[in-house]
Amino acid sequence: MKTNPNTRIAELEGLIQKYQQSYYNGEAEIADSEFDLLWDELKRIAPDSPVIKKIGADNVDGFPKAKHLIPMGSQDKAANPEEFRAWALKMGLPTLLVQYKLDGASLELQYEKGALVRAITRGDGIVGDEITANARRMAGVPHKLDTAFSGGVRGEVVMTHEVWQNKYASKANCRNAANGIMRRKDGIGCEDLRLIAYDAAANSDDSYFQDEVQKIKWLTQRGFETTPGKTFSNAEDIIAYRAEIAAMREQLPFDIDGLVVKDIVTDMADLRRPRPEKQIAFKFELETAFSILRAVEWSESGATYTPIGIVEPVRLAGTTVQRANLNNPGMIRDMGLKIGSAVCVVKRGEIIPKIEGLAPEGALPENLTTEFHGENKNTIKTPCSSVVYSSLKEIEFPSRCAQCGSDLVDAGTRLYCPNAACPKRLLHRLEKWISVLDIRELGEKLIRQLFDKERVRHIHELYTLTTEELAGYERMGELSAAKVIRHIQTQRELSLAAFVAGFDLEGVAETTMEKVAAAGFNTLEKLRAASTQALAEVYGLGEITAAVIADGLKETAGKMDAVLGAGIISIALPPPEESLPLRGLSFCFTGELSSMKRGQAEEKIKALGASAKSSVVKGLSYLVTNDPESGSAKNKKARDLGIPIIDEKGFLALLAAPEKSGKAQSTTETGETSAMPGELF
């Protein structure tokens, strides 16, 4: 079954407007995660939709906008012990702090000399809604601190189970209720909310907090409510603790959906990253529901056809799910999936619904119903568990491209149109390029006109347009045309990652290309010369994505050169080698340094071109430890591999400039010391 794009766009626009209105009136009907799925789909298939532009505009909800002191980025997530072990091994952090991952709405409180001046929602991570008046009515929000602190306090706005049951049971869950109420323009109901703090940062003083234990104790002493924290030095102990907390989370007064695990050492540079590396959300096991697959739709994005399963509506993680990802044709075949199959639906990280397999016999809930036609062609609604599907229907796969008629290639992990000149692929690439460069003046309708008239089919042709020519197009006068041309012709220096992502290599996002560049393929020449095998060795990439990148670079080579040849777009060069005296070297740190924290040492070597390793591996340049004669496993392995072991004095000698700030303080500003591993506080 193929979805009409225009029908789907209209459907999405209607749903988003409906849910947005109810959200800001405190009557949220669906969870944020469900809303985000609708938003992301509309943004992908209709980035120029007036709904996207309207809702993205300032003050659409009646609240002023304000900027966060530190970006409220997303956390990496581990959905199972295997993923968590991989993260822990990669990071190699000696002591980790573990706290509850609260399931509410993030809020940043900003204080100036101890007085609360602003409260800002997460928004897009950089800018959010200022809801200070509402925040002042919440429990757990001190209006005045007992210290002249200037900075931000992060917390989660939650609603307790008791309040939800007594006053807001009509909402899907506590999280939905809290999200809606905190944004009510009249502030009604905010007194039913609580803020639980989990982080803090001082203005212009990255050393205000030395470690995360001190930070939590400081918050508690200032009158903030916090969750229990526990320190660990072993990943397996954290996995066991997660199982313990998961078993008793129903007894907690508020919702949690996992644990937050972070380095005990406060690292402000890491915190400022869009996605901090030294912390991770260790989610509870996936919530599972069982339903019936009623149809499969094929979503078209660029060259790829992605299957979407349509299931009988079922409750999952507090929301009603009707659409679930099937990922690719190979997954459908591996599962033996058919129309009418009883399926297991999960939410990956409790966010994205996905059909993960066939449901076990007898798993369908008694209250799940489906419809079928009786002997007289009348519609009968009956419990799914009582229906025997003896004649399941095979799922039909598209075989030809709807745009160019080419035979689709079924590679198992991907169903796609191989025609490099397919109009759908070319148009999608143009739209992606315009999105990456954020040329808002070049809207969807105008680019469609240029494309349909075959004036612009490739990215480099954008740079041949003239004002006079553009002025002749529908709804374009000379002034409007001049404005568009001015923005197209604006000189831009793009990162290599952004440049390649703009050419819309299938499924390759800018963040993926950032990993590739960070691995040393940091110029277009190096990238083109890299083999698929070399790219596949980049952490987190894999053979399939590596092949897509390698093949895509070959396919678009001429077009990329044509864009660069126009002289408008250039690729930013990596820092010159002479400015990076440690370029090509790698370091592993073990034990404590006296002159700086381990995170500070890693930042220093990265700034000088070296890389930091979490373990001793073949090819490592140096193992840094203040106990070179130790019989530790890392020291032993380094000796076996012939890797130089140096102490802190030797390490400082390698740096361009020695540390000038003196020894790091081992105590907090209040004289407290950090918790020992395993201590609950």
N, C-alpha and C positions, 0 to 999 in steps of 0.2 A: 504494500500500500504506500503510495507516495503522497506526501503532504504538499498542498498548494502553498507556496511561500507567502503569497499575499494574504491568504486566509489565516495562516499561522501568525503573521505579523499583526493583523487586526485583532486576533484573539489575545495575543500577548499584551498589546497596548491596552486593551480593555481590562484585562486582569490586573496589570500593574497599576493603572489609574485607580481601580477599585480598591486594591489592597493598600496603596499609598494613602488614600484618603482615610481609610479606617485606621491605619497605623498612627497617623498624626492626630486623630481624634480619640486615641486611647482605646480603640476597639479592634486591635490587631486580630485578623482572622487566620493568618498563617504565620509560621515561624520565619525568622530572618533568612534561614538557610533556603527555605522554599522560595521566598521572594527573590533571593540572589540568583537562583537557578533561572527564574523567569527573566530577570534583568539581564543576566549574562547571555541568554539565548537571543533576546531581542537586540542587544548591542552587537552580537555577532552577525545576525542576519539582516539587521536594519540599523546600522550605526548612526544614520542621519534621521532617525525617527523623531518627530516633534516631541514625543513622550520622553525620550532620552534627554533631549535638550531642555525641556521644561523642568523635569525633575532634577536635573543636574544643575539648574540655575541657583544663584544665591537667593537666600531668604524665601524659597518656595514654600517652606513650612511655617514661615512667620518668625523663626528664630534667627538672630544675627549669627554670622559665621565668625569663628575664631581659630587661631592656629595653635597646635600643640607645642609644648616646650620641647618635647622629644617625639619623633614620629611613632605612632602607635601601629607598628608593623604586625604582620602575621607571624605566627609561630610555625616552625616545622612540626609535623605530626607523625607519631608512630601509632599505628592501629593495632599492633600485636607485638609480642615479645621479640620476635625475630628482627623487626624493624628497629625496636629500641636498642637491642644488643648492637646492631650495626652502627647506630649513632654513637652509643657509648664507646665502642671500640675506636671509632674514627676520632672522637674528641679527646679521649685519653685523659679526662679530668680526674684528679685524685679525690676530690670531695664534692659531692652534689647535694643541693638542697631540694627537697621534695615538698610540694604543697598541693592542696586541692585545686583542681581546675574548675572554677565556678562557672555555672551555666546561666549567665545573665547578660547584662549589657555593660560594656566598658565605659568608664567615665574618668576624665582627668580633672582633678581639682588643682587650681593654681593659686598659690599663696604669695603675698608680698609682705615681708616683715611680719609674718605670722598671721596675717588677715586673709580670709578667703575672698578672692576678687573675681574668679571665674570658675565655671564648671562646664566642660566641653565634652560632648559625645565623641565617639570614635570617628564618625564620618568616613572620609576616604583614607584615614590614617595620618593625614597631614593637617587637614582642616575639618572641623566638626561644628555642630550646632552648640551655641552657648545657651545653656539652660540653668544658669546660676540660681534664679529664683526658685525653680523646682527643686534643685539639689539642696537648698537650704532647708527644705521641709522634710528631707529624708533623714531617717535614723542613721547614725554613724558618720555624719558629716560635721566635723568641728568647724564653727565659724571663726574661731580664734585659737591659735596654738599658744602654748606656754613658752615659745621660743621665737626669735626673730627670723624664722626660716623663710627664704624666698625660693620657690621652686614648685615642682609638681608632685602630686600624689595620685597614683593610679589605683583604681578600684573597680569592682564589679557591682552593679546595681542588681539586687536580687529581691525576690518576693518569697516569703516562707510558705511552706505547704499549708500551714494552718490558716494564714491570711487568704491564700488562694481558695481553699475549700470553703471558708466562711463567707467570702465576699466576691470572688471572681471565678467561680467554678465554670462559668459559661465560656471562659477563654480556653484555648487549647491546652495551655500549660502555664506554669509560673513564669517562664521566660517571656512568652508572648505578652502576658499581662503586664510584666514589668516594663518591657520595651514600649508598649503603647502608653502607659501611664506617665512615664518619665518625660514624654514629649507632648503631653497635653498642654495646650496653650493656656488653659485656666489653672493648671497645676493641681487640679482635684485628684486626690488619691495618692499623691507623692508621699504623704505621711505613712502610707502602707508599705513603703519601700525601704530597703536597708542597703547601705554601701559597705562592702567589705574590702579593705585595702590590701594590696599585695606588692606595691612598688613605690619608690620615691626617687626623686633626683633634684639636686640643688642647682640653681642658676649659676653658671660660670664657675663651678667648683666640682670637677669630676672626682676629686678625692674626698668629698664630704662623707661618703659612705665607703668603707673599705671592703665590706663583705655583706652578703645578703642576710645573714643571721642578725648582724648589727642593725641592718635596715628594718627588719621586721620588729625587732625589739624597740627600736626608735618609734615606729608607727604606733605600737601598743602604748608606749609611754605618753604619746601625744593624744591619746584618747580614741584612736581608730580601732575598729574591730578588724581582726585578722584571722586567717585560718591556721590550724596547726601546721607546723613545719617540722621536718625531720631530715637529718643529714645522713648520707650514706657514702661509702667508698667502694661499693660493689654493685654491679648492675643486677646480678641475680637477686640480691636482697631487695632491690627496688621492685623487681618483677613480683616477688612474693608479697611485698607491701601493697602493691596495686591490687592483687587478688584479695587481700584482706580488706582493703577499703571498699572495693567493688561489692563485696558480700554484705557490708553494713551501710552502704550509702543511702538505702531507703530509710534508715533511722535518723539521718541528718535532717535538720530543719529546713534546708534549702537544697536545690539541685546542684550536683556536680557531674561532669561527664568524663572525668579522667584526672590525671595528675599533671602538674607542671614540674619538670625536672630542669634545674639550671645549675651552672657553675656557682659554687659558693662565693667565689671571688667576684666582686662587682667590676664589670668591664663596660664602661660607658661607650666606648667605641663600638663594641658589639651591639649594645642596646640601640644605638642610632641606626643600625642597618635596617633596611626594609624587612628583612627576615633574619633576626639574630641567629647566630650559629651555635651559641653556647647555652641554649635552652630549647626544650622540646615539649610538646604536649603529648603525653603518653595516655592515649585514649583508652576507655574501657572497651571490652569486647563489643563488636558491632551488634546493634539491635537488629533483630531479624523478624520478618513477617512472611506469611505464605499467602499466595494468591494464584489466580489463573491468568495465563497469557492469552489475551483476546486478539491481538493484532501486532504487526511489526511495521513501523514507519521508517523510511530511510531519509535521514537528514542529510542534505547536500551542503557541503562547505568546501569551496574551492574544488579540488579534484576528488575529494574523498566522500564516499557514501557511508554514513554511520547508522547502524540499526538502533532504533529506539523501541523498546517493548511497551505496549499498552496493556495494562493489567486491570483486573477488577479492583476498584478502589479499596485500599486497605490502610489501616492506621499504622504508622511507623515513626518512632521517635517523636511522638506528639503531633504529627501532621498526617494528612491524608495523601497517599501516594497513588498516582494513576499512570505515571510515565517512569520508566527505569532504563538505564543504559544497558546495552548489550555489547558494547565495545567494537566487536568486529565479527566477520563471518566465521572465522575459526572457532570462536567461543560458542557460537550457535551450534556448530557441528559437533564440537567436543562434548557439549552437554546433551546432545540428542534432542534438542528443543524443538517443539512443534506448537502450532496454534492450538490452544486448549490444554497445554501442559500445566500441571500444578508446579509453581515455581517458588523458589526461595528468594526473597527480596531483602537486601541489606542497604544500609547507608554507610558508605565508606567514610570513616571518621564521623559518622552521624550527620553527614552533609549531603552527599550525592547518592540518590537511590540507584541501585544496580541489581540486576538479576544475576545471582551468583551460581545458581544451579537448580536442579529439579528438587521439589519439596519431597520429603520422606512420606511414605504412605500414612494416611491418617492425620497429616499435619494441618490440613485446611481447617480454619475455625468454623464452628457451627453457624455463626451469624454472617458468614460471607456468602453472598448470593450472586447468582449469575442468571442471564436470560438466554432462552433458546426457543425455537419455534416448534410448536406441537403439530399434531397430525392435521389440524384444521388451519395451519399457518398462524395460529394465535400465539402471542408471546407469553411464555411461562417463566416466572421468576422462581427459582428454587435454590436451596442451599447447595453450594459448590460441593460440599462433602458427600452429597447424595447422588451426584452425577458421575456416571461411568463414561469416560471419554474413549470409546472403542474405535472411533474413526477420527483420530487426530489429523489435522491438516499440516502438510509440509509448509515451511516458510519459503515464500518466493523471494529470490534474490534478483535485484535489477541486473540485467545483462548488457544493456546498452546505455551510453550516456544520453541523457534527455536533451542535452544541448547540441552536441556535435554528431551523435549517432555512432561514436566509436565503441567497439567492444570493450567493456570494463574488464580490468584485470583483478582477479580474485587471488590476492597473495596470502590469504589466510588471516594475517594480522591486519589486513587493509584491503578494502574494495575501492578501486579508484579508476578514473579516466586517464589513460596514458598519453592522450593527445596533448602535446605541449602547446598547440595552437587552439585548444578548446576555448570558445568564447567565455564560458563560465569561469574557467581558470584564469584567463587574462583579466576579466573584470574584477574578480575577487582579489587578484594581485594589485591592481590599481587601487582598490578600496583599502587594502591593507597598507600600502605605501602612504596614502593620504592620511590614514589613521596614525601611523607611526610618526609622521612629520607634523601631525596635528594641524593640517591646512583646513581649518574649519570653513573658510570661505568657498572652498571647492566642494560643494554639497553633492549629495547622492544624485539628485536630478540632473545637475549639470554634467557630472562625469558620465552619467548614463547617456545623455545626448551626444557627448563627444565620442563615446564608445560606439553607440548605434550608428553614427554617421561615419564610423571608421576613421575619425580624425585622430583619436588617441586610443591605441590598442596596447601600447607598451609604455612603461614608466618614462623612458627617455623622451618620448614624444610630448610629454607635458611641458618640457623645457623648450619646445619649438613654438608654443602658442604665442600669439600677439594680442595686444589690447584690441586692435581694430577687428581682428578675426572673431574674438570672443564676444564683442559687443553685438554681433549679429545673431547670437543665440537667444532662445526664448527667455524672457524676463531678465535680460542682461542689457543694461545701458552702458554707455562709455565709462561712467564713474565706477559702476560695479565691476565691469570688466577690468579696469585699471587696478582696482583693489585686489582682485583675484590674481592677476599677473604679478603684481608686486609681491604677494605672499609666496607665489610659486618661485619667483626669481630671487627670493631672499637667500643669501649665502648661508649654508648650514654645514657645520662639521658634526658628523654623526659618529658615535662609537661603532666599532666593527659589529658588535652584537645588534645594534639597532638597524644598521645598514642591511645586514643579511636578513634579519627578521622582516624587514620591509618588503623583501622579494617573496614572501609568503611560501617558503619551503614547507611542505605539508606537515602540520603538527609541530613545527619547530618554533618555539616562542623565543622572545628576546632573552628571557632568563636562562634558557637552555644555551643560547649562544654566549652568554656571559661566562658560563662554566667552561665552555670550550676555549674562549679567549684567555681565561684565567689559567688554563692548563698549558699555556704557552703558544697556542695557535692564535696569536694576537695581531696578525696582519692578514690582509686578503691573500697575499702571496703564500704565506705559511699555511693558511687554511686550504687553499687550492691544491697545495702540494701534499697535504696530509692524506694518508691512506684511510680506507674505511676501518681497518683494524686499529690504527693509531687513534682515530676518533673514538672508537668503541671503548678504548681504555680510559677515557675521561670519566671521572667518578659520576655515577648517576645517569650515564648516557645510554649505553647498551648498543647492540649491533644493529637493531632495526632503525633507531634514530640516527645512528652514525651513517648508515647507508642512505637514508633520506637526505642528510646533509651533503654527503659526497656527490650523490646523483644530482641533487638540486643545484649545487654549485656548478657542475658541468653544464647542466641544461641552461642556466641563466648567465653563464660567463659573459657572453657577448652583450647581453642586455645590461649587466652590471657595468661593463666597461663603457658602454654608450652613455649611461647616466653620469659616470665620473668624468667622461670626456666633455660633457656639456659645461663643465666648469662651475656649476652651482653647488653641487654636493661634493663633499670631501670626507674621507675617513680619518678620524683622529689617530695620530700615530702613538704607539706606546712610548713611554719615557725612554730617552736614549740610554744605551747600555752604560755609557761613561758616568751617568748620574745614578747608577744602581750598582755600587761596588760589590754587593753580595749576590748579584744576579747569577742564577743557576745553582746556587748552594741550597742545601736543605738542613734544617736543624730539628732535633727532638730534645725537649726539656724534660727532665725528671727530677723530682725533689723540689725543694724551695730555693729561690734566689733571695739574697739579702738586700739587694739594691733596688729590686723592682718585682712586681708580680709577674707570674708566668704570662698572663695575657698581654701585659705591657711589652715584655720581651718579644713575643710573637708579632705584635704590631710593628715593633722597631725593625725586625728583620724583613717583614713583608714590604715595608716602606723602602727598604734598600734592595729589593729585588729577590730576596730569598723566600723559601717556602717553609712552613711549619708542619712537621709530621707528628702524629699522635703516638707512633710506635717506632721501634727500631726496624728498619727495612733495608734491604740491599740497595746500595747506591746512596744512602744517607751520608751527608757531608760531616756532620758533627753531632755527637751526643753531649749535651750540656748538663752537668751535675756538680754539686758542691761536695760530692763524695765519690771521686773517681775510683777509689779502691774498693768500693762496696761490692758485695757479691750478689747484687740484685739481678733480676732476670734481664733487665735492659742492659746493664753493664756487661753481663756475660755474653749476651747476644752480640753486642757491639764489638767485643773483643774477638768473638768467633768470626765475625764478618770483616774484621780489620778496619773498623770505623773509628776515627779519632775520638777520644773522650777528653773533653776540656772542662775546666772549672769556670766559675763565674769571672775570675780575673782574665782568663784567656778569652772568654766570650766578649767581654767589654773591649778587649784590645782589637777585636774584629769589627766593632762598630765604628762608624765614622766619627761619632762624638759620644763620649762616655756619659752615663746618667748623671745629671747635675742636681737632682732633687733630694739626694741623700737616701737614707734607709726608709723603707715604707714602715709606717706605724703599725704595730701589731695589736693595738687596742683601739677601741672606738672613742668618739668624742666624749662619751660618758664614762670611759674607763672600763667598758665591758669587753670581754674577749669572745671570740667565735665559739660556737658549739662544737663539741667533738663529734666525730661520726657516730650516728645512731641516736644522738640526743634529740628528744622531742621538746619543743619549746612553744 
